[in-house]
Amino acid sequence: MPVLRAISQPVADVRARAEKLAAALTGSGFEDVSSLPSEAFAGGGSLPQQHLKSYAVSIGVSPYTPDALAAALRKARPPVIGMIRNDRFLMDVRTLTDGEVTGVVEAFRGLRSR
């Protein structure tokens, strides 16, 4: 079950995935990329606002502002959803699977053709 996998995976696995995504983006020519500790939330239902230690990838893509980058990535196929924190686009990777990393990188590469 995807939700149970996401909330029960060790933070070390999440960190490794963030570092893998950051390295893949850097290897694709994006220079303003880093992985950093983050905090995810389990959401409502039986775990309202349950905080989870997590990791995110922070990326800046010129000439996009963080808001414009978030909007462009939401239009990608498949959509890439992130958040804006401290004037940076962040993508928490706790719910990303290892198999989805390539699709995220492709979405970022697609920005170059716009």
N, C-alpha and C positions, 0 to 999 in steps of 0.2 A: 504494500500500500504506500503510495508516494508520500503522503503526509507523515506517516510513521517513520519512514526512511529519513525524511528531512529533519524531523525534530530529534531523532535518536542518534544520528551520525556523530561521531566524535569530531570535536572542533579541529583536530589535527587533519582530518580528511577534508574538511571545508577549506582550511588554510592551503592544503596542497592543491585543491581545485582552483582557488584564487590565484595561486602562483602559476599554475599551468595556463590559465586564461591570460594573465598578465604577460607571461612569456610568449604566448602565441600572438597576442596583439603587438607586442614589441617586435617579434619576428616578422610581422606583416608590415612593418614600417611605421607603426604608431610610436611616437617618442614619449609622450606625456602620460605614462602609464605606471601605476604602482598598485600593490596589494596592501591592505591594511585591516586591522581588527575592526569589526563592526558589531552591531547588535541587531538580531532578527527578532521578530515577534511571532508567536504561534497563532495569535488572532483571537477570535471569540469562541463561543461554544463552551466546552469544558475547560479550556485554558485561556481565559480572557487576559490578554496582554502579558502572556508568559514570555519573559525575556530569555533569549538564547545567545550565548557567545557565538560569533560568526566571523566571517571575513568577506571583504568586498574588494572589488577592483575599481580604482579611481582612474578616469581617463578624460583627457581634454583633446578635442579634435578641432584644429583650426580649419575654417573660420567660424565654427559653430560656438555659440554661447551654450552654457549648460542646458538651458531651457530648450533651445533650438535642437540640440543634440538629442535630448530626451524625446522631443516630438518626432524627429526624423526616425529614431530607432523604434518608436511605437508603430510607425508605418511600415517597417521592414516586414518581410515574410520569411520566417515567423517573426512576430513582434518581439522586441527586446525591451523589457521593462526595468527601469532603474529609478533612482531618486536623486535629488539635488541636496547636497549638504555642503555648507561653507563654500558656496559658489563652485562646486565640482559635481560632475556626473558620477554617481556611484552605482555599481551593480553588485548587490549582495549575492553570493553564489551558493548559499545554503540549499536552495531549492533547484539549483542547476545540476543536471547529471553530467558525468564525465563525457557521455556521448553527445551532449548538447553544446559543448565548448566550441566545436568547429562551426556550428550554425551561428553562434554569437559572433565569432570572428568574421564570418562571411557577411553578416549584417553590417558590421563596421566597415568592411572593405567596400560594401555597396554604397556607402556614403561618398566615396570618391567619385562615383559615376554620376552624382547628382549635380 
